[in-house]
């Protein structure tokens, strides 16, 4: 193995027990199926937590027995931190709109918070639009961000109209983004 000055065994030795088990299962599958593998795991070091990715392959001899694991280990700690920070920031940014629409659905239909979310998510999927964007559009319509007279319309009508405006036509059942 090359990269990060690590060997496969030294990398695996630093994994938490559950991560070590997952990696062993991935590696066993690669050996059995004669395929490449990709793994990414976090582990603690003296300098804090690090995230390493490994891209490898298992070489087999003429009889099909594994003889070599070859690949590259890369430290992706900074990339992983950027992705997590972006996802957390995005979730926080859209949460008020999602909560507002869920609340309106709960009050209108006397349903639970979970049922309200599932209804909103179902419409998001049906129209193949991101749930957060749909919630923002509906929230704007509910609070007067649309032409006069719209704020009093039934919530489900506002949701469907916003979804149509964002995604054009309903998608096939079960398709589409929810985040």
Secondary structure as GFF3:
##gff-version 3
##sequence-region A 1 179
A	DSSP	alpha_helix	8	13	.	.	.	ID=ss1
A	DSSP	alpha_helix	17	33	.	.	.	ID=ss2
A	DSSP	beta_strand	37	45	.	.	.	ID=ss3
A	DSSP	beta_strand	48	60	.	.	.	ID=ss4
A	DSSP	beta_strand	66	75	.	.	.	ID=ss5
A	DSSP	alpha_helix	77	109	.	.	.	ID=ss6
A	DSSP	alpha_helix	113	126	.	.	.	ID=ss7
A	DSSP	alpha_helix	131	142	.	.	.	ID=ss8
A	DSSP	alpha_helix	155	167	.	.	.	ID=ss9
###
